[in-house]
Amino acid sequence: MPGNVLGTIRMAVGLFVIGLAIALVIPTQYIAIKTRLYSINFGSRWCHWALAKALGFRIWRHGAMSTERPLLIASNHVSWTDILVVGSMTEGSFIARGDMAGWPFLGWLARLQETIFVDRKRKGTSGEQATDIGRRLAGNAPVILFAEGTTGDGNTILRFNSTLFGAADMAIRGGAERVFVQPVAITYTRVHGMPMGRSHRPLAAWIGDQDLWPHIRQLLREGGIDVEVTFGEPIEYTAASKRKLVAKATEDRVRAMVSARLRDARPAETVASPRLSFAAKSR
């Protein structure tokens, strides 16, 4: 079968799954909000998992999210799809760029998971944004930060922006004795079972001002991408900690984990569909 025909079939099936996931998640969330039988985050987590599957992603996990609280998860950033990947295995609140709130569908999905939108172009708002993040942390909801502040090509790690690590200070000022910062590495490693080289890894990357729809279409047509998520050991952040030093230590650990996955891209535990847990405590 010609490659372009197969790609068209993949895209059609993927779009059908995306539409079905959206149709199913709306009533799931409505029931959760009205009855509180299960966590209100179940629907968004399941939707993230379904959308990642629609794109043809195979998600593999090394380690697990820490059970310590308050918890700030700090990860590298390769693409908008990182939200789907990490969101399929966690129930925390994401920190996202401010303009994402207005994106078709993705903005809605982000708001559904109580995303914290940060406008880095508006000067003088960093303190208010850090306060909001600190309030979430103090409430024991894990917060997920893409610490580079922008997307990269998947081959290298950019310098972590230490500004929003100040949210840990806010949580401590709000009464928390300590905050745990967990490094997480996202690595796109294979396409159709073959290891990605440096020249092919940007296939999964969404860099700068690249248009969204062409990238979605490319991923839907290609399919078969393996992505590995590695959870590192948390770093304890106290009142005596230095924000820039913690950001640098987190960056170093993420860089080391990404390098390890690129050298030895052997998947560990696959991420299964989220399970519905009744009578779960919701936020």
Secondary structure, 3 states (H helix, E strand, C coil): CCHHHHHHHHHHHHHHHHHHHHHHHHHHHHHHHHHCCECCCHHHHHHHHHHHHHCCEEEEEECCCCCCCCEEEEECCCCCHHHHHHHCCCCCEEEEEHHHHHCCCHHHHHHHCCCEEECCCCCCCHHHHHHHHHHHHHCCCCEEEECCCCCCCCCCCCCCCCHHHHHHHHHHHCCCCCEEEEEEEEEEEEECCEECCCCCHHHCCCCCCCCHHHHHHHHHHHCCEEEEEEECCCEEECCCCCHHHHHHHHHHHHHHHHHHHHHCCCCCEECCCCCCCECCCCC
